Structures are given as structure tokens and as C-alpha cells.
Amino acid sequence: MCEIVWVVDFETHPSRYRHWRLGVAGEQATLTLDVDEQGGLQPGYELKLNSYDLGVDIELYDASQRLRFEYPQVRAVVLASGKDRVFCAGANIGMLALASHQWKVNFCKFTNETRNGIEEASAGSGQTWIAALNGTTAGGGYEIALACDEILLVDDGSSAVSLPEVPLLGVLPGTGGLTRLVDKRQVRRDLADVFATRAEGIRGRTAVDWGLVDAIAPPRRFADAVAGRVAAALAAPADPARAGATGVELPPLDRAQAGDGIAYPHVRCRLDRPAGVAEITVTGPAAVPGTPAELHAQGAGAWALAVARELDDLVLRLRLDEPELGTWLLRTAGDPAVLVGYDTFLAIHRDDWLVSETVRFLGRVLARLDQSARSLFALLEPGSCFAGPLAELALAADRSFMLDGAREGSDLPAATLTLTEANFGTYPMASGRSRLEVRFAGRAEPVEAARKLAGAALTAAEASGAGLVTFIPDDLDWDEEIRLAVEERAAFSPDALTGLEANLRFGGPETLQTKIFGRLTAWQNWIFQRPNAAGPDGALRRYGTGQRPAFDRKRV
């Protein structure tokens, strides 16, 4: 059995950051981007001008998580640059030119999810994020700023914001830039068109007038302007549950790896590479905390937070490092009654800051699962605990199979499915809707019928009757039906499946997030592999060489 060598480790710590500095003083935090040019995740490129690769973004994600859990008192976060006259030149072009198509798309997806997390911290964690642009801010660098609540640009006559991907690289602003321009900042689309095709960008008063930034200040007053924005954020009413709160340390994950699997205390995964399958099992809690104080004492070891961290890490690793495992089988194990009790505890104490952050984190992890380009099959078997938050795994699946009754020769109880109030909006999808609402295409009647069943341990027949599972084979047919479903999936085109699943998972009204991920899946996925961008004479390959790209002029 050979050992897996993971290409990327998504775990880090501020003591190991190479590209960011995290400083916290009371209610204010400062995240300073000072990229190590020689600190690329892979050889072959230099991270000049504060440009970034996946390694830089992994540190940003880690910092944003720590600000929520380790520093709950923080209410203002300043994004700054450690380099003179440059904030961030965006995604590193050398990295993009050398990267495989699969790497580029996963890179864009992770950066999008990190930006979305920053925006959710503003909406739900009482943090105001302020981008202090002290110089050149281009491409993905401006997209980092777009994720913030406020953008300040130095007015020195030369510093500009820009999205130069179209004129210089033959691609699109891949981390939601165009969508955030018009949907979030409400920039007029004609002005957005000019902006996104002007390689040199927009500076000064025009950037303010067009809505690209919120304010400008000359160099001598720039620091004061940023301080003023921080003071205004701190003057707003604070959440009393966070004032003086003690954070929870996020220690390294307890993870064991082998050639055909990876295991954490509450999540394990078996890798069946010949079949193209990852079998993921999430174990439910052993007990319910008696009080919020007990939960705080458990810290990162508390079941809900531990499961969120473990599943998050596993999903990221599988997405990037195991692209040929196209089908993920989702299982659970444990006592559903205990899980229902745990879910009730979370609901009762939602005003506790740690409970609130944990629930939000679970929501982000489930959304990351939705946004993964993999076929998801949920297997509800005897001994499983698909209830409350783990029932979301079944609702997230493209298909769900629930074994009708017990298995011959087994003492495990028959599978049940238990909905709780959490399944009706606590863990929304990118669309803002619950998975039940998306499942029933927004129709109120089946959702309300399902609500009436909340709290009941539904048998396979009852769950099927309510439209909550797809198939209910008995013990005689179970193994064969699962085998056929997995083999059928493996026979289809992975590209067609990615498009199919993304279309069906995000039905209903669009939001900023569904637009970003839908367009990343379709448009950017396609554009990234067109010869005009990625070919030997394409814009990505010829950037910085002094040669102009050779474009195929036919519109497709």
C-alpha cells in the first residue's frame, strides 16, 4: 500500500504564515499582505508585486477563520499591504500559465469561497472589513477588496484599481469580480464594461464617482482616513455576547493518512480509486453539552466544531488532490436521538457567540460540499444518524438511497431520517434557500408537509412518501442497486455531470453567490481551456514576453 502524498496542505497557523501578518489590538485586527516572492506553492514562478497563488489564499482563509473563533471581540478588520505603493497585483500569471486546467478552476473556486466567507463575517459575525489600498490594485487584488465592506484608495496620481483579465489575459475576473461590480456595488454596466476592458484601470475621483471605491485620500492623510473608518465601525452598537469574550483556539487537526484512506476523530474517508469513489462517513456526537459553558470548555473538540473543521479539510483535499474520484458516497454513523438533542442545544443557545459561529461554519462547509464538482450519493443505512445537521448531507445529495428495514444478521437498528427545525433554513445554500426548498423547487406545500414531520424518526417508507429520499431498496437489493448506480455514474462524461449537477443544485432565484459559482463552472471553466487564453500563442502564455497573443477571431 503506497502512501498518499497530498499536493496541498490546507492547514496552517499564523506562526507559519509566509505572506500575511495578523495583528490584533482589542476590537481591531489588521491583516497585512506582504508576499514572499520565493514562497510559491510550486516551483516555476515568483510572486512579485504582492501577487498570490493558492498558498497565499490558504493563509487568508486561515486568518479569517481565526478572527471568528479565536478573536470574537474583533469588530473591525483592516486589509493592508506591507509593500510600498502596491496593494496586490492579483493572481500570479506565471502560476496560472503553468497550472493545469483542473488546478486553475479549483484555485478560483477556493478563492471565491474565501471571499464569500469574508462577506459572511460582515453579515453575521459583527465584523467590518476595510480594504486600505495603498497603491496598485489589480485583478484578484481588487477582488479581495470587493469582498470587503469598504474600500479606500490612496490618491497619489498613479494608484488605480483594475480588472485587466480581459485585455491582458484573455480570461475573466475569476473570483466574482464582474458579479460583485454590478450586483454588490451596483456599478452601471456600461461603466463596468469600460472598467473591465481598460487594462490601466481607474484612479482617483473617477473611481469614487463610478462606485469602484468608497473614498480616496492623499498619501499624507491616508492612514488617518483608514483610522476614521475603523473608528466609525467601532462606534456602531456591539454584540454584548462578544464583548470581552474569550476565544477558542483552533489547534492542528488530528488526521491520519494512508494510501487508501484518511481519518479524523469524527470523519473518515475510504478512497476506492479503481471505482472512482470516495466513501465519506461522519460520526454523530456521543453526548449533548449541558450548558454553553461546557461547550466553551470543550473548545475545538466540541463535536459540531470538530466535525465542521474535519469535513472542511477533507472536502478541500479531495477536490484538489483526488480529481478522478468523481462520486462521493455520504454515510453517517451514531445515535440519531443524541444528534437531535445536540441540534436542540444549538438552537436554544444560538445567542451564544461560539454556538452561532459554529452553526455558521457548518453552513459554510455544507455549501462547500454543494459547490464541489462531484456526484453526491447519500446512503442511509442501519446504524446511521441522518438527523438535523447531518440530515443536510442527505438533502445535499444528488440522489439518496435509504435501506428499507434492517440487514439480515445485523444488530444495527433500521435506518431513519429525522428532520429538525435546522433543516428549514439554518444551513442555507448559496441561493439563500434551504435544501428542502430547493429540493421541492420552491413549492410551499411539500415543504410544509415536511415541517409537520419534524422530530419524527422517519422510516424508509415514510421518508419516501414525503419525497425526502430517492430510492428505498430492501436488504436483498441494496448492494446491487448501489453498485449499479455507482458504475453508471462512472460511465458518464465528468464534464457533462459537472454541468448537470451545478444546474440542478442551484435551482430557483439567483443570488450573488449562485451567479459567481454558476459562471465559474460554465464560463470561466470554458474560457480557461480555450486556445485564446491557454494555448501556446494564447494570452496567458504570452503575457510578459513582449509578444501579443494570437486570437482566433471567431465568436463562439
HUQUIFEN-V462588 format. One record per run of one state. SS is the DSSP state (helix for helix, strand for strand, loop for the rest). FROM is the first residue (numbers start at 1). TO is the last residue. Records with the same first field share a line. If there is no record, write none. Layout:
BEGIN
SS = FROM-TO / FROM-TO
END
This chain:
BEGIN
loop = 1-13 / 17-19 / 26-27 / 34-47 / 51-51 / 53-53 / 70-75 / 82-85 / 89-90 / 92-92 / 99-100 / 125-127 / 134-135 / 139-139 / 147-149 / 155-159 / 163-164 / 170-176 / 185-188 / 197-201 / 210-214 / 218-218 / 236-255 / 259-260 / 264-266 / 273-276 / 284-291 / 302-302 / 322-326 / 334-335 / 349-352 / 371-374 / 381-385 / 397-398 / 403-416 / 419-420 / 425-434 / 440-443 / 453-456 / 459-459 / 466-470 / 472-474 / 492-493 / 506-511 / 528-530 / 535-538 / 543-556
helix = 14-16 / 48-50 / 54-69 / 93-98 / 101-124 / 140-146 / 165-169 / 177-184 / 189-196 / 204-209 / 219-235 / 292-301 / 303-321 / 336-348 / 353-370 / 388-396 / 421-424 / 435-439 / 444-452 / 460-465 / 475-491 / 494-505 / 512-527 / 531-534 / 539-542
strand = 20-25 / 28-33 / 52-52 / 76-81 / 86-88 / 91-91 / 128-133 / 136-138 / 150-154 / 160-162 / 202-203 / 215-217 / 256-258 / 261-263 / 267-272 / 277-283 / 327-333 / 375-380 / 386-387 / 399-402 / 417-418 / 457-458 / 471-471
END
